[in-house]
Amino acid sequence: MKHLLKLADLTADEITELLNIADQLKYEKKNGVPHPLLKGKTLGMIFSKSSTRTRVSFEVGMFDLGGSALFLSSRDLQIGRGEPVEDTARVLSRYLDGIMIRTFAQQEVEDLAKYGSIPIINGLTDYCHPCQVLADLMTIRERKGALAGKKLCFVGDGNNMANSLIAGCITMGMQVSVACPAGHEPDAKLMQWASETGNFLCTTDVQQAIQDADVVYTDVWASMGQEDEAAERRKVFAPYQVNAVNMALAKPDAMVMHCLPAHREEEITAEVFEQHADEIFEEAENRLHAQKAVLVKCMGGEQ
């Protein structure tokens, strides 16, 4: 695996291999077993969008793997002042062993991979969030024992999280339902692929979507860059809250997941959040282990 640009690029076998490596690395970290698989290697981390979990997990991950990480804000790079992506890719390829980028446009990630000669890892774009969903799949597998046949229901905005969950879960043989307001659906081409490939439903009816779900997933209603729309979005998305009433329709042992940060009493009630806090924060922790697996596969430190 040379790059991680989007989950739709990976096969079920490739995702399974990443999850297996992540499980092993998590076990070793918990038991104090060193794994300096990327000793001497350097990851450049380009941030056009700020983040808590992405920065800390990648930086700690590279440290755990024996390498180092450089934080590169777009404000500090020429790419933030108009240098073409293709030039940035070719220059950084001569300094670094890999790049993680968290940005707005998916095309920027694709162009880095096209023009660079080192692995490119998508830390988030407006289109998708593959590293988060690898951590999500890891967490579901830990808690439920398997992925195939389980039903995941996503409630809220059909954003980058919804896109990556559809790609990852359908690939792994899960059933996926999405409940969102009209006009806020996930990517149309991705939904068509999901409908043709697996068991997929997109509806405006939360109760229909959440029925018998094994996993209920939500995200903020206004993503980064949509702050000006927040007030209007709160009105539109008000019926799409994960609360006790809707959770009563899911399976009794259903998990609740959230990629964080969470806005309590908006997309999820404080009651439901706290009832499922162990799952949600295990999910957050698994970002570290899943991303270390990606780093190992992409940057050549396989065990």
TAQUI-V708482 format. One record per helix or strand of 3 or more residues. SS is the DSSP state (H for helix, E for strand). FROM is the first residue (numbers start at 1). LEN is the number of residues. If there is no record, write none. Layout:
BEGIN
ss & from & len
SS & FROM & LEN
SS & FROM & LEN
END
This chain:
BEGIN
ss & from & len
H & 7 & 3
H & 12 & 19
E & 42 & 6
H & 53 & 12
E & 68 & 6
H & 78 & 4
H & 85 & 8
E & 98 & 5
H & 106 & 10
E & 119 & 6
H & 130 & 15
E & 151 & 5
H & 160 & 12
E & 175 & 5
H & 188 & 10
E & 200 & 4
H & 206 & 5
E & 215 & 4
H & 227 & 14
H & 244 & 4
E & 255 & 4
H & 270 & 6
H & 277 & 23
END
